[in-house]
Amino acid sequence: MTLYLTSKKPKRSIFKCFVFLAVALINQYLVDAFLVRPLYKALLREHQTFTLADLESLDPEFYQSLLWIKENNVENQDLYFYVNEDQCGKIIEKELKPDGKNCQVTERNKREFLDLIIKWRIERGVQEQIDCFVRGFYEIIGDNKLISSMFDARELELALCGTMEIDLNDWRANTEYRGGYHSQHHVIEWFWFCVEKRFDNEQRLKLLQFVTGTSSIPYEGFSALRGSNGPRRFCIERWGVAGALPRAHTCFNRLDLPSYTSYDILYNKLLLAIEETNTFGIQ
């Protein structure tokens, strides 16, 4: 899920709820939602560093228009430092800088125009919401200089939301076994063959979601997985009868895996658990 801010009047009590991002960061828990990149920059007080690339996912059509301006000569395009803005159904001219209506865009000042219009597009109608969002975050964090010194926007995104790029070797190396299972047990070998050779990346993420409650991996890797009471590695425990579905304990990052009698049974049962059952089998 990717989160955006809208131009609707913010209810401050709702936006104060974004303190959960700060709480998650402090306690090293992943948030199962991704913000658009400009919001991470806002959290780092990087309002002056918005770039054209920040618009690509936010407004692809507008991004393409500005990309054309960047890459082509604009001397005869009749562009000025103002935009038409819709305010409650009424179109008004908004200057991007003082006397912008009388300042034509040229090759010499094109960079300034792009910087201003990018900032306008990202903040358009949502500046109050962004301010509430940032205040809620720093009510918990306190010192914004500390965060800015530790992270850039991409690093903050990874710290809060993790990554969806799975290192299979790292996953296997940081998995524990219980109940008689071990890395050479035939059921465990079937399990890893299934994960590594049969599952696609989407199915692997669903398996992670099923067992850990999140489809993201900490940016430090699987060794940094956390449970409800602190660090807790991915675990597979022998449990149940051979005909049962696998079940998961998301608080402990533990998969209860029956000792199936064949690879095909394991594959079908595991696939059913992650594709069809949703919360069924999760404890």
Backbone as a ProteinNet text record, in pm:
[ID]
protein_1_A
[PRIMARY]
MTLYLTSKKPKRSIFKCFVFLAVALINQYLVDAFLVRPLYKALLREHQTFTLADLESLDPEFYQSLLWIKENNVENQDLYFYVNEDQCGKIIEKELKPDGKNCQVTERNKREFLDLIIKWRIERGVQEQIDCFVRGFYEIIGDNKLISSMFDARELELALCGTMEIDLNDWRANTEYRGGYHSQHHVIEWFWFCVEKRFDNEQRLKLLQFVTGTSSIPYEGFSALRGSNGPRRFCIERWGVAGALPRAHTCFNRLDLPSYTSYDILYNKLLLAIEETNTFGIQ
[TERTIARY]
85	0	88.8	61.3	133.6	41.7	91.9	11.4	41.4	-65.4	-55.7	-129.9	-101.8	-181.7	-275.6	-399	-495	-512.8	-582.4	-600.7	-720.7	-785.8	-897	-847	-932.1	-895.4	-855.7	-735.5	-691.9	-756.9	-794	-833	-706.1	-669.1	-538.8	-526.1	-636.4	-629.3	-591.7	-637.2	-603.8	-457	-410.2	-271.8	-173.4	-217.7	-131.8	-105.9	-193.8	-173.4	-44.7	10.1	133.8	252.5	226.5	332.3	371.4	281.8	315.6	440	467.7	589.5	712.9	707.3	820.2	836.7	724.6	730.3	788.9	746.7	799.9	949.1	993.9	1135.8	1218.9	1172	1246	1255.4	1145.6	1141.1	1181.1	1221.5	1271.5	1167.1	1041.3	935.5	905.7	876.5	847.3	702.1	678.1	544.3	504.3	391.1	349.1	273.6	335.5	279.8	395.1	389.4	496.6	444.6	520.1	487	548.8	490	555.3	683.2	786.4	919	920.6	844.6	847.8	810.8	727.8	692	810.2	895.5	1016.5	1107.2	1114.1	1194.3	1135.7	1002.4	937.9	971.7	972.4	1007.9	1150.2	1237.1	1376.6	1398.7	1290.7	1297	1373.2	1358.3	1428.8	1334.7	1253.5	1154.7	1219.9	1344.8	1408.3	1479.6	1469.5	1544.7	1453.8	1328.7	1241.7	1300.1	1297.4	1352.9	1246.3	1279.3	1185.9	1153.3	1250.7	1228	1121	1105.6	1004.5	862.7	846.2	712.8	671.7	767.3	739.4	627.9	628.3	522.5	402.5	423.7	315.8	220.5	274.9	193.9	269.6	257.6	336.5	317.1	194.1	168.3	237.6	228.2	293.7	445.7	492.4	636.1	685.2	610.2	651	654.2	559	556.3	680.4	716.3	834.1	962.9	962.8	1080.6	1104.5	995.6	1009.1	1070.2	1021.5	1075.5	1224.3	1260.9	1401.4	1491	1442.9	1528	1517.7	1431.2	1412.4	1426.3	1447.2	1458.8	1320.4	1308.3	1176.9	1165.8	1260.8	1262.8	1134.4	1069.8	950.5	823.5	822.2	708.2	606.9	633.2	539.8	508.3	611.1	598.4	634.9	558.6	586.7	587	637.7	650.4	518.1	414.8	287.8	216.8	119.6	40.3	-106.8	-193.1	-336.7	-372.9	-436.5	-467.3	-617.5	-671.5	-814.4	-836.2	-907.6	-941.2	-1092.7	-1145.7	-1290.4	-1368.2	-1316.2	-1384.7	-1356.7	-1279.1	-1245.5	-1098.6	-1070.6	-933.9	-870.4	-758.5	-686.1	-542.2	-479.4	-338.9	-253.1	-164.3	-76.4	67.2	128.4	265.8	362.6	461.6	562.5	669.8	677	766.6	710	754.3	701	709.9	598	586.1	609.2	572.6	595.5	518.8	402.2	322.5	394.3	488.1	560.8	703.2	734.2	869.6	864.9	916	911	1021.7	987.7	1085.2	1177.2	1307.4	1408.8	1503.4	1596.5	1696.2	1782.2	1801.4	1886.9	1819	1685.9	1617	1529.6	1544.6	1460.8	1478.7	1601.5	1627.5	1550.1	1548	1471.9	1323.1	1271.8	1130.5	1096	1179.4	1152.8	1155.4	1251.3	1257.4	1130.7	1083.8	966.3	838.2	823.4	698.5	693.7	807.9	811.3	768	823.2	786.3	637.5	586.4	443.7	358.4	393.5	311	308.5	421.5	426.6	351	361.2	298.6	158.8	113	-13.6	-130.1	-187.9	-308.1	-287.9	-163.9	-144.1	-39.3	-1.3	102.7	60.7	-66.4	-113.2	-109.7	-147.9	-143.4	0.6	92.4	233.1	285.5	248	293.9	244.4	116.8	62.6	134.4	157.4	226.4	365.3	439.3	575.8	574.8	480.7	474.7	445.3	352.3	322.1	444.1	524.6	645.9	746.1	767.9	871.8	826.1	697.8	654.1	719.2	746.5	810.2	961.4	1007	1150.4	1224.5	1165.5	1227.8	1323	1441.7	1547.7	1553.1	1507.5	1508.8	1650	1743.8	1881.6	1944.5	1906.1	1959.6	1916	1786	1734.6	1798	1809.7	1867.7	2013.1	2083.9	2224.5	2240.2	2134.5	2141.4	2091.6	1993.7	1927.4	1915.9	1918.2	1860.4	1721.4	1649.6	1510.4	1499.1	1588.1	1582.8	1614.2	1711.8	1749.1	1638.2	1569.1	1457.5	1344.2	1318.7	1216.8	1250.6	1376.2	1418.5	1407.5	1443.7	1436.8	1293.4	1198.9	1058.8	983.9	1012.8	931.5	1007.2	1139.1	1216.4	1225.5	1264.3	1277.9	1198.1	1156.4	1084.7	1175.4	1305	1402.7	1455	1429.2	1460	1593.9	1683.8	1809.8	1786	1770.7	1735.3	1844.4	1969.8	2078.8	2075	2045.5	2036	1918.1	1806.7	1688.1	1720.2	1779.1	1811.3	1912.4	2013.5	2118.8	2067.2	1955.6	1902.3	1768.4	1754.9	1635.3	1671.1	1587.3	1605.5	1508.1	1542.3	1457.8	1432.5	1310.2	1272.1	1189.5	1169.5	1081.8	1137.5	1267.6	1328.3	1370.9	1330.7	1376.7	1520.6	1593.7	1727.4	1750.4	1858.9	1878.7	1886.4	1923.8	1933.3	1810.6	1712.8	1591.6	1521.9	1469	1411.3	1294.6	1214.1	1102.3	1154.8	1261.7	1321.7	1384.6	1447.7	1502.5	1391	1278.4	1163.5	1113.6	1107.1	1059.8	1144.7	1276.9	1363.2	1362	1347.5	1334.2	1208.2	1101.7	974.9	991.7	1052.1	1068.2	1162.7	1273.3	1377.9	1353.8	1293.6	1281.7	1140.1	1040.7	902.5	826.7	847.3	775.5	836.2	749	799.4	812.8	861.9	889.4	762.4	651.2	524.9	481.2	498.1	461.3	554.4	681.9	774.7	733.6	692.5	647.9	520.7	431.7	310.2	344.2	444.8	489.2	543.5	623.3	674.1	559.5	461.6	344.9	271.3	256.6	186.4	256.1	388.7	463.2	498.4	534.5	585.2	486.5	381.8	286.5	322.6	436.6	476	546.5	528.8	593.6	725.6	772	898.1	1006.4	1131.1	1246.1	1325.1	1371.4	1454.6	1573.2	1614.7	1723.5	1853.7	1865.2	1985.2	1980.7	1864.1	1850.1	1768.6	1760.4	1676.7	1725.8	1851.4	1902.1	1838	1777.3	1717.5	1565.8	1507	1362.7	1327	1209.2	1165.6	1029.2	1009.8	880.2	814.3	713.5	639.3	720	823.5	900.6	1048.9	1082.7	1222.5	1271.1	1402.6	1458.6	1412.1	1369.9	1318.9	1338.8	1427.1	1456.7	1343.2	1340.8	1245.3	1267.4	1157.7	1168.8	1069.8	1114.7	1026.9	1025	905.3	891.9	806.3	848.8	771.2	646.7	531.6	404.3	296.4	199.1	75.6	87.7	-24.4	-31.7	-4.4	28.9	74.7	-31	-158.2	-262	-302.8	-244.4	-284.7	-217.3	-280.3	-217.6	-111.2	-9.3	84.5	10.3	61.2	5.1	119.8	85.5	188.4	161.6	269.2	264	339	265.3	330.9	404.2	362.3	431.9	573.3	593.3	722.7	793.4	737.5	796	816.4	718.4	734.1	632	681.2	597.3	589.8	468.8	447	421.9	517.2	513.9	504.2	391.7	380.2	487.9	515.5	614	544.6	533	461.8	537	461.7	519.6	574	550.1	605.6	622.6	707.7	728.6	600.6	529.1	407.8	304	291.1	196.1	240.3	369.4	419.7	393.5	425.9	407.5	261.5	171.5	29.1	-27.9	12.5	-37.3	16.6	143.6	203.1	143	124	64.1	-78.6	-154.9	-291.7	-292.9	-198.7	-193.7	-169	-78.3	-42.3	-133	-195.6	-276.2	-424	-475.7	-620.1	-671.1	-588.3	-643.9	-641.7	-563.8	-550.2	-512.9	-604.3	-570.2	-596.2	-660.6	-682.7	-547.9	-528.8	-403.1	-299.2	-333.6	-240.7	-280.1	-182.2	-209.5	-119.8
-118.7	0	123.9	219.8	345.6	456.8	542	647.6	781.2	857.9	992.9	1086.2	1215.5	1314.4	1379.1	1409.4	1475.2	1619.3	1697.1	1838.8	1866.3	1762.7	1784.9	1846.4	1925.9	1990.7	1885.3	1894.1	1788.1	1799	1685.9	1679.8	1654.8	1751.7	1743.8	1619.3	1576.7	1457.4	1334.8	1331.8	1218.5	1223.4	1342	1349.6	1332.6	1359.4	1330.9	1181.9	1101.8	956.8	915.7	1006.4	970.6	965.9	986.8	959.4	812.1	727.3	584.2	560.2	647.6	632.2	651.4	750.6	774.9	660.9	612	499.7	376.7	351.2	236.8	251.4	371.9	394.8	372.5	425.7	412.3	267	192.6	53.8	-47.6	3.2	-81.7	-180.9	-134.6	-215.2	-162	-253.3	-213.2	-171	-72	-23.9	-83.5	-152.8	-221.9	-126.8	-14	85.3	172.1	213.6	294	434.5	533.9	672	709.4	808.3	860.4	930.3	924.9	972.8	1118.4	1212	1348.6	1360.4	1268.7	1276.2	1240.7	1149.5	1121.2	1243.9	1313.7	1435.9	1541.8	1548	1642.4	1609.2	1480.3	1439.6	1479	1482.6	1520.7	1670.1	1745.1	1889.9	1924	1840.5	1862.8	1924.2	2021	2078.7	2143	2186.8	2255.6	2160.2	2031.4	1935.7	1847.9	1885.9	1810.4	1814	1700.3	1690.2	1641.4	1648.3	1602.2	1454.6	1376.7	1233.2	1207.3	1299.3	1281.8	1286	1345	1357.7	1235.1	1151.3	1044.5	951.9	913.4	825.6	904.7	1031	1113.5	1161.3	1206.3	1258.8	1233.1	1112.1	1075.7	1169.5	1216.1	1302.7	1437.5	1494.8	1622.4	1606	1492.7	1461.6	1463.9	1401.9	1397.7	1537.7	1621.7	1759	1836.3	1822.6	1893.6	1834.8	1704.6	1642.1	1698	1719.8	1779.4	1918.8	1997.2	2132.4	2126.2	2033.8	2020.6	1987.3	1903.2	1849.2	1925.4	2026.9	2099.2	2249.3	2318.4	2463.8	2526.2	2617.7	2674.4	2822.3	2873.6	3017.2	3066.5	2984.7	3028.7	2959.3	2912.2	2836.1	2920.8	3050.1	3139.9	3091.4	3048.9	3004.9	3118.9	3131	3232.9	3168.2	3242.5	3190	3198.7	3136.9	3125	2999.9	2954.6	2836.8	2868.9	2795.9	2803.8	2699.7	2744.7	2656.6	2655.4	2536.4	2519.1	2530.1	2632	2649.9	2651.9	2538.6	2524.5	2548.9	2497.3	2510	2638.4	2726.3	2852.7	2850.9	2883.5	2884.3	3020.3	3017.4	3140.8	3126.7	3239.8	3239.9	3252.4	3158.3	3160	3180.5	3287.3	3316.6	3228.2	3177.9	3093.3	3175.4	3302.8	3395.7	3535.9	3635.7	3771.5	3819.3	3874.5	3924.7	3814.8	3691.7	3578.5	3586.6	3654.5	3664.1	3742.7	3824.5	3906.8	3857	3741.1	3686.9	3563.9	3576.9	3466.7	3364.8	3238.1	3130.3	3125.6	3128.3	3120	3004.3	2981.6	2877.7	2913.8	3042.5	3085.1	3065.1	3083.7	3071.3	2945.9	2856.7	2735.9	2649.6	2639.1	2557.3	2611.1	2743	2804.3	2775	2786.6	2757.7	2614.3	2520.4	2379.9	2354.8	2412	2394.5	2446.4	2562.1	2622.9	2546.9	2504.4	2437.1	2295.8	2230.9	2099.5	2113.4	2212.1	2235.4	2268.4	2351.7	2385.6	2261.4	2176.4	2059	1961.7	1942.5	1847	1898.9	2028.4	2085.3	2138.9	2135.2	2197.8	2148.2	2236.6	2205.8	2115.5	2073.1	1978.9	2028.5	2156.2	2204.5	2192.8	2222.5	2212.2	2067.5	1975.9	1834.1	1787.9	1832.8	1796.4	1848.2	1971.2	2028.6	1947	1905	1821.3	1686.6	1631.5	1503.1	1510.3	1615.5	1630.8	1658.7	1741.7	1772.4	1647.8	1565.5	1441.9	1353	1346.9	1264.7	1315.5	1447.2	1502.2	1523.4	1506	1504.9	1389.5	1281	1164.4	1167.4	1198.4	1196	1307.5	1426	1538.7	1616.7	1564.9	1638.7	1601.9	1693.2	1662	1660.3	1733.8	1733.5	1595.9	1524.2	1389.9	1296.7	1300.8	1215	1251.5	1380.5	1424.4	1383.1	1374.2	1333.7	1183.2	1107.5	961.5	905.4	973.5	917.4	1019.3	970.3	1047	988.6	1039.8	997.9	848.3	795.9	652.9	567.5	607.7	531.5	534.5	649.2	657.3	565.2	558.8	467.7	322.9	285.1	148.4	119.3	218	197.3	180.1	251.9	245	128.4	101.1	5.3	-118.3	-117.9	-232.5	-238.9	-355.6	-376.7	-499.5	-503.1	-619.2	-703.8	-673.3	-752	-862.3	-986	-1099.1	-1161.5	-1169.1	-1241.8	-1382.4	-1478.8	-1614.4	-1678.8	-1652	-1707.2	-1651.9	-1522.6	-1459.5	-1516.1	-1539.2	-1596.4	-1734.4	-1818.9	-1954.4	-1951.5	-1864	-1858.8	-1810.6	-1736.4	-1680.4	-1743.5	-1872	-1947.6	-2050.5	-2058.5	-2156.3	-2272.5	-2386.9	-2506.3	-2563.7	-2614	-2670.5	-2797.1	-2869.1	-2985.3	-3105	-3110.9	-3221.8	-3188.1	-3071.5	-3028.9	-2976.8	-2989.1	-2932	-2904.5	-2838.8	-2790.9	-2902.6	-3025.9	-3137.3	-3229.4	-3196.9	-3279.7	-3273.4	-3387.6	-3391.4	-3294.6	-3273	-3178.3	-3035.9	-3003.9	-2871	-2852.7	-2954.1	-2945	-2925	-2994	-2972.1	-2827.9	-2779.6	-2643.1	-2542.7	-2551.7	-2454.7	-2472.7	-2594.7	-2614.6	-2545.1	-2557.9	-2493.1	-2341.6	-2284.1	-2138.9	-2086.3	-2154.4	-2103.6	-2134.7	-2249.9	-2293.5	-2285.1	-2302.5	-2307.8	-2176.6	-2110.4	-1985.8	-1871.8	-1781.6	-1656	-1555.8	-1435.7	-1340	-1298.8	-1285.9	-1248.8	-1354.5	-1480.8	-1588.2	-1592.3	-1561.2	-1553.9	-1443	-1329.4	-1219.1	-1256.8	-1331	-1377.1	-1473.7	-1557.7	-1647.9	-1568.8	-1467.3	-1381.6	-1313	-1263.2	-1199.5	-1298.5	-1420.1	-1524.4	-1554.7	-1561.5	-1604.2	-1488.3	-1373.2	-1262.8	-1148	-1145.1	-1034.7	-918.4	-923.3	-817.3	-878.3	-816	-865.2	-794.2	-714.3	-642.4	-704.5	-682.1	-731.4	-611.7	-613.9	-503.5	-478.9	-351.8	-322.5	-387.9	-430.5	-503.1	-650.3	-698.3	-836.8	-919	-1049	-1138.4	-1152.8	-1125	-1133.3	-1029.4	-926	-817.8	-830.2	-942.3	-961.3	-946.8	-889.5	-869	-933.2	-985.5	-1035.2	-935.4	-979.5	-887.7	-841.5	-916.8	-881.5	-865.5	-824.8	-800.2	-882.6	-888.4	-963.9	-1109.1	-1157.5	-1294.5	-1342.8	-1439.9	-1487.2	-1574.4	-1588	-1676.4	-1818.4	-1887.2	-2019	-2116.5	-2240.4	-2347.4	-2457.2	-2489.3	-2590.7	-2707.3	-2826.6	-2946.4	-2950.5	-2971.4	-2963.7	-3034	-3091.5	-3138	-3268.6	-3305.1	-3429	-3399.1	-3502.9	-3484.5	-3425.7	-3434.4	-3381.6	-3239	-3179.9	-3045.6	-2937.4	-2821.3	-2705.3	-2647.9	-2582.8	-2509.5	-2399.2	-2361.3	-2247.4	-2155.7	-2032	-1932.8	-1864	-1825.9	-1744.4	-1614.9	-1512.9	-1391.5	-1317.4	-1334.3	-1267.8	-1322.6	-1446.3	-1512.5	-1545.2	-1500.2	-1528.9	-1679	-1757.1	-1902.3	-1968	-2058.8	-2140.4	-2281	-2324.6	-2462.4	-2547	-2635.2	-2710.6	-2860.2	-2924	-3069.1	-3145.8	-3266.2	-3351.2	-3425.2	-3357.1	-3412.9	-3532.2	-3620.5	-3745.2	-3733.6	-3620.4	-3601.6	-3452.6	-3422.8	-3283.7	-3222.7	-3296.9	-3244.3	-3203.6	-3284.2	-3249.3	-3120.7	-3110.1	-2987.7	-2866.2	-2876.3	-2764	-2719.9	-2813.9	-2780.7	-2723.9	-2779.8	-2730.9	-2590.8	-2569.6	-2438.6	-2333.2	-2368.6	-2275.3	-2241.2	-2340.2	-2315.7	-2222.4	-2243.5	-2160.8	-2014.3	-1986.3	-1846.3	-1779.6	-1857.9	-1799.5	-1788.4	-1881.3	-1891.2	-1860.1	-1880	-1878.5	-1742.4	-1646.2	-1515.8	-1532.1	-1497.8	-1504.7	-1641.4	-1731.6	-1865.5	-1932.3	-1993.3	-2059.6	-1968.5	-1841.1	-1747.4	-1729.4	-1740.4	-1724.1	-1616
0	0	0	-87.4	-92.1	-44.5	45.8	104.9	39.4	10.3	-42.5	52.9	45	115.2	14.4	57.8	-29.9	14.4	-68.7	-39.9	48.9	100.7	191.8	321.8	385	510.7	613.2	670.6	761.7	898.5	953.7	1093.3	1172.6	1256.1	1321.4	1407.2	1468.3	1552.4	1471.1	1343.4	1257.2	1218.1	1178.6	1135.1	1249.9	1373	1487.1	1498.6	1437.8	1442.8	1372.9	1291.4	1223.6	1318.4	1447.6	1545.6	1539.6	1485.5	1479.5	1395.3	1297.1	1217.9	1304.3	1391.6	1481.1	1580.2	1634.3	1728.6	1660.1	1536.6	1462.2	1438.2	1405.3	1379.3	1504.9	1617.5	1743	1785.9	1768.6	1815.4	1708.5	1591.9	1482.7	1431.7	1425.3	1365.2	1225.4	1133.5	996.6	982.2	898.1	866.5	732.3	728.4	605.7	513.8	484.2	392.1	344.9	219.9	163.4	135.1	177.5	147.7	13.7	-52.3	-171.8	-128.4	-211.9	-174.4	-124	-182.9	-131.1	16.8	68.7	210.4	299.9	254.9	332.5	335	223.2	219.9	312.8	318.4	409.7	554.5	587.6	723.4	758.7	659.7	682.9	664.2	649.4	628.8	501.1	399.5	273.3	169.8	211.2	119.6	-3.5	10.3	-101	-195.8	-172	-253.4	-339.2	-358.4	-447.3	-588.9	-654.8	-789.5	-886.8	-1013.8	-1116.3	-1097.5	-1054.1	-1033	-927.2	-831.2	-726.8	-782.8	-900	-960.1	-1040.8	-1075	-1171.3	-1125.5	-997.8	-947.1	-897	-862	-808.2	-916.9	-1029.5	-1140.2	-1271.1	-1328.9	-1447.1	-1566.3	-1588.5	-1703.6	-1687.2	-1566.9	-1539.7	-1546.4	-1497.1	-1503.2	-1647.5	-1738.7	-1878.6	-1939.9	-1900.4	-1951.9	-1908.4	-1781.4	-1731.2	-1787	-1810.7	-1870.5	-2010.5	-2084.3	-2217.8	-2207.8	-2111.3	-2091.9	-2059.1	-1974.4	-1934.4	-2052.9	-2143.2	-2249.6	-2381.6	-2387.6	-2513.1	-2492.8	-2603.2	-2600.4	-2581.8	-2485.5	-2452.2	-2488.9	-2563.4	-2591.3	-2657.2	-2738.4	-2811.4	-2763	-2638.6	-2587.8	-2510.9	-2495.4	-2426.8	-2284.9	-2213	-2073.9	-1980.2	-1870.8	-1770.2	-1631.7	-1534.1	-1398.6	-1322.3	-1379.2	-1307.9	-1357.7	-1280	-1316.5	-1294.4	-1363.3	-1338	-1233.2	-1127.6	-1015.1	-988.7	-970.6	-941.9	-792	-749.1	-608.5	-594	-546	-525.8	-654.7	-766	-893.3	-967.2	-908.4	-972.5	-1012.8	-1139.2	-1189	-1159.3	-1089.3	-1059.5	-1108.7	-1132.1	-1171.1	-1045.5	-1025.8	-909.2	-956.3	-908.7	-947.5	-869.9	-939.5	-876.4	-806.3	-839.2	-770.6	-791.8	-718.8	-735.5	-880.6	-927.2	-1064.1	-1167.4	-1130.5	-1219.2	-1349.4	-1349.3	-1471.7	-1580.9	-1539.5	-1636.5	-1661.3	-1606.9	-1621.5	-1712	-1832.2	-1928	-1898.9	-1924.5	-1906.1	-2027.6	-2000.9	-2105.6	-2074.4	-2163.4	-2137.2	-2016.4	-1991.4	-1880.3	-1745.7	-1738.9	-1608.6	-1600	-1697	-1700.5	-1576.1	-1526.2	-1407.5	-1287.2	-1271.8	-1162.3	-1178.1	-1299.8	-1325.3	-1287.6	-1329.7	-1298.8	-1148.3	-1078.8	-933.1	-865.8	-909.2	-847	-879.6	-1004.2	-1041.4	-983.7	-967.6	-902.1	-756.7	-687.7	-547.6	-536.2	-628.3	-626.8	-646.2	-744.2	-772.5	-655.9	-590.5	-479.9	-358.4	-332.7	-213.3	-239.6	-363.5	-402.7	-317.5	-239.8	-163.8	-43.8	-16.9	94	193.5	185	275.5	421.5	450.8	589.2	636.7	547.6	583.1	607.6	521.6	539.1	672.2	707.6	834.6	953.4	949.1	1057	1061.6	945.7	932.9	996.3	964.3	1015.7	1165.4	1211.5	1355.4	1436.9	1387.8	1458.9	1471.5	1365.1	1365.8	1468.8	1470.9	1558.2	1701.7	1728.7	1867.8	1943.3	1871.9	1933.1	1914.5	1793.6	1764.1	1836.4	1836.8	1904.8	1815.6	1792.9	1724.3	1576.9	1490.9	1348.2	1290.6	1353.4	1303.9	1318.7	1424.8	1446.1	1333.8	1299.5	1193	1059.5	1032	905	892.2	1005.6	1001.2	983.9	1015.9	1009.1	876.5	814.8	697.2	585.6	461.2	351.9	326.5	227	207.6	179.9	96	62.7	185.4	264.6	384.1	488.6	500.6	594.5	550.6	420.9	368.2	402	386.2	416.8	565.6	649.7	794.2	841.5	780.1	821.3	757.1	631.4	555.6	510.2	527.2	483.1	331.8	282.8	139.3	98.2	-27.4	-80	-168.9	-165.8	-240.2	-149	-184.3	-97.4	-135.1	-36.8	-51.8	3	-86.3	-44.5	40.1	10.2	90.7	232.6	244.5	376.2	454	386.1	450.2	507.1	425.6	469.5	585	574.5	676.5	811.3	810.5	934.6	972.7	944.3	982.3	1088.8	1191.8	1299	1279.6	1336.7	1325.8	1464.6	1483.9	1613.6	1593.1	1703.9	1703.6	1629.2	1612.8	1540.2	1399	1349.6	1217.9	1226.2	1115.6	1102.5	954.5	922.7	785.3	682.4	726.4	632.4	634	716.5	721.9	585.5	541.1	406.1	389.5	494.3	483.9	467.5	538.9	527.4	389.7	337.1	201.2	99	118.7	30.5	42	166.3	189.9	112	123.1	56.1	-95.6	-142.4	-286.9	-337	-260.4	-295.2	-299.9	-195.9	-186	-293.7	-313.4	-401.9	-549.1	-577.9	-717.4	-774.1	-689.2	-738.5	-719.2	-607.1	-580.3	-661.3	-709.7	-764.2	-649.6	-680.2	-572.9	-499.9	-572.4	-508.7	-407.8	-442.3	-350.1	-229.1	-250	-136.6	-40.7	-96.3	-11.2	64.4	-0.5	67.1	180.3	158.6	264.5	383	354.7	462.4	536.1	460.2	521.4	610.4	564.8	639.3	771.6	769.5	888.1	980.6	924.2	1006.8	1023.3	940.8	947.8	858.1	790.8	699.2	579.5	463.5	342.4	315.6	411.3	395.8	482.4	442.7	516.4	567.5	692.9	741.6	649.3	638.4	545.9	587	716.7	760	719.9	674.4	634	731.8	707.9	787.7	931.6	956.5	1093.9	1184.2	1125	1202.9	1215.5	1173.9	1192.9	1339.9	1365.4	1503	1524.3	1645.1	1687	1779.6	1852.5	1938.7	2059.1	2095.5	2214.9	2186	2062.6	2030.7	1913.1	1892.1	1779.3	1780.1	1664.9	1656.1	1512.1	1493.5	1358.6	1304.5	1173.1	1106.6	1158.4	1193.1	1255.5	1191.5	1171.1	1122.4	1227.7	1276.7	1381.7	1332.5	1367.9	1333.8	1421.4	1353.9	1428.1	1348.3	1419.3	1357.8	1281.7	1221.5	1144.3	997.6	922.9	785.3	692.5	729	641.8	672.3	777.1	819.8	735.2	732.6	669.9	762.7	707.2	792.2	866.6	982.3	1053.6	1095.6	1126.6	1156.6	1288.8	1357.1	1477.8	1446.1	1402.6	1355.8	1466.5	1591.2	1701.8	1720	1674.8	1694.8	1563.3	1450.9	1318.9	1298.3	1344.6	1341.9	1250.2	1166.4	1079.5	1137.4	1171.6	1215.4	1091	1061.1	936.1	965	929.1	948.8	871.6	916.6	849.4	734.8	622.5	507.7	448.5	384.8	334.2	192.5	126	-8	-36	-132.4	-171.3	-227.9	-310.3	-372.9	-269.5	-163.6	-57.6	10.6	42.8	106.5	18.5	-108.3	-200.2	-204.8	-220.8	-233.1	-103.8	10.1	139.1	168.6	140.9	166.9	75.1	-51	-145.9	-105.5	-61.2	-16.5	103.6	195.1	315.9	283.4	190.9	164.5	61.6	-26.2	-133.6	-99.5	-21	-4.9	134.7	234.8	370.4	436.1	384.1	446.8	593.1	684	825.7	886.1	812.2	865	886.3	1001.6	1030.9	1091.9	1113.9	1177	1322.4	1411.6	1554	1611.7
[MASK]
+++++++++++++++++++++++++++++++++++++++++++++++++++++++++++++++++++++++++++++++++++++++++++++++++++++++++++++++++++++++++++++++++++++++++++++++++++++++++++++++++++++++++++++++++++++++++++++++++++++++++++++++++++++++++++++++++++++++++++++++++++++++++++++++++++++++++++++++++++++++++++

